[in-house]
Amino acid sequence: MPIAHHPDDATLMSFAAGALPEALSVVVTTHLMACAECRSKVREMEDIGAFLLGDMEPVASQPVDTDALLTRAVVGLDGTFATSEAEPVTDPIQRLTGQPVDQIEWKRLGWGVWHYPISLNSTSGGDLRLLRVQKGQALPEHGHGGSELTLVLEGSYHDEIGTFAAGDIADLDDTVEHRPIADGEYGCICLVASERRARFTGVIGKLLQPIARL
């Protein structure tokens, strides 16, 4: 199934300029691995930026080195992926955690919802985690204190915005409030990055927030 939802051009521009916070950069990088359209946009943005800065003349586009992009985003895998001595790991979940999905020690957030926080190396703040939701389970309705990127890695979900399947990315800001519901045969697994804490509107979400540090 083709990818239907992509990062905003402003997000890609910030990524190409190296100005996107680490947590958000990791999500964009993981999306780029599956999305040729966005890889092409990033190449064009980097060429334009280099030309405007006078560093070089525009050159013919080269394939984006997604391993180098992940290294630039600093996921914290201690060099165990995508080195010259090792075969690249193609599974994005294993890239992010250092282990396959069936070996992840998920932490329960609530009925039908688990998460796996991913450590960040920068001190710029933000939050990065994997979120696993069983089929039919809804997350508490919430808004956002800043930018939030959600990338579907497995399965799918739907909300007030639309339906998001594997490879799709939801690029949300503080004007959006939604209540995602997991679809897919087994629910969904998403990679979620946020600049600031979520803004829950219901009692359950507000009770979970201090526990999960969402």
N, C-alpha and C positions, 0 to 999 in steps of 0.2 A: 504494500500500500504506500503510495507516495506521501511525502511529508506535506502536511497542510498548513501547519502553524510554525512561524519562524520568529526569531528575535526582531524587534524593531530596528530600523536602519540606524537610529541614534545609538542603540546598544552596540550594534556591530561596529559603528564608528569609534565608540569609546574603547572597544576591545582592540581594534586595529591600531589605535593610538597608544595602547598600553595603559589606559587611564581607568579601566574598569576594575572595581575591587576584586580581590582574589576569589572570593566565594562565587561571585557572578561569572568571573572569567572561567572558572572550572566548568560551569554549566554550559557556557557558550562553546568552549573547546570540545566538550563531549558531543554537543549537537553538531559541530562542524565535521566530526568524524563520519557522520551519516548523511550530511547534507551538502551535496555538490553546489547547489545554488548559493548557499551562504558562504561556502569556501571561495567561490568566484567573487562575491561581493567584497569579502575581506581582502582578497588580493588586489582588487581595483582600488579600494580605500587606502591600502598601504602604498600602492604606486602613486596615487594622487597626493597623499601626505608627503611622500619622499620628494616628489617633484616640487610641491609648494615650498618645502623647506630648503630646496636647492641642494639636497644631498646627492641627488643622482637624477639622470634622465629616466623617464619611464622605460621599463624593459619588458620584454615578453614575459607573460605570466608563467610562473613555475608552480608545480603542484605544491599545495600547502603541506608542510611536514607536521602532521597532527601530533606526533610524538614530541617534537620540539615545542609545540604549543602547550602541550600538557606540562612539560618541564617548566615552561615559562610561567604557567599558572600555579606551579608548586603545589602538587596534590599531596606530597608527603609519603611517597612509596619507597623512599630510600634508594632510588635508582634501580629498583628491581624490575622495572619495565622499560622497554624501548631503549635499551642501550646497545652499543655496537657489538657487545659480546653475547647478547641474549635476543631471542626471538620476541618481537612485539606481542603484547597481549591484546587480542582483538575484542574481548569481552569488556565493555565499559565498566561494569560493576567490579570486575576483578582489577581493572586499572585503578579504580578509586579506592578500593579497600584492601587490595593485596590478596584477596581470596575469592573463590567462586561464591555465587549467591547462596548455594545450599550449605555453606559453611559459616555464613555470617551469624553472629550472635545478636539477633534482633532484640530490642528492648520494647516491651509492650507499653503503648501509650493509652490504650483503652480497648473497648470491645472491637476486635477486627482491625486494629491499627497498630503497627509497629514502626520503630524508627532505628536508624543507625547513624549517630553523629560522626562527622568526619572532621578531624582536626585541621586547622588552618595554620599556616606558617607565618603569616603576616600579622601585624598588630592593628590593622585597619578596621577591625571589628567585622560584624556580619556573621552569618550562620550558614553552614553547609551540612546537609544530611540526606541520607536515603530514607524514603518513606514507603512502607509497604501496607497496602489496604486491601482487605478481602472483598470479593465481589459483592456488590450491593450495599456496601458500607459507605456512609456519608461522613465526611469530616465536618466539624462544627463550622457554622457560618463565620466568616472572618474577613477583615480588611487588612491593609498593610501600612506599616509606618514608613515605608520607603519602597524601593524597587524589590520585586521578587521574581525570580525565574524558576519555572518548574518544567523539567524535561522528563517525558515519559520514556522509561527504559524498557519496560515490559508491560503488556496488557494495555488498558485504556481507562479513561475516566471522562465524565461529562460534567458540565456546570452551566451557569447562566450564559457563559461566553460561547460554548460550543463543545464538541467532542474532540478529545486529544488522544491520539494513539502513539505507538512507539516511534520515537524520533521527533514528535511534535514538541514545541516549547511554548509555554505561556509566559508572556512578558508583561507583567502587571505593575501598576504603580499604586500610589496611595489613594486613588480615586475609586478603586475597584473593591467591591465586596462580593464574595461568592461562597458556594457550598459544594465542593467537588464530591462526586459519587463515583466509586470505582466500578468499572465494567470489566469486560474481558472474561475469558473462561475462568481465570484464577484471580481476578482483581487486577491490581497494577502495582508496579514499583516505579517510583519517581525519584529523581535527583532534584532537590529543592535548595535554592540559595536565596537568602534575604539580607538586605542591608540592616534592617531593624526588626524588632519584635513584631509579631502579628498583632492585630487588633480584633480580638474575639468579641462577638456581640451576644453570645449565649452564655448561660450559667456553666454548662459542661466545659466549654472551651476556656473560660476564665479559671475554672478549677484546675484544668490540665496544664495551663500555661506555666505556672511557677515550677511544677514538677518536671516538665519536659524542657523548660527554658526556651520555649518557642517565641 
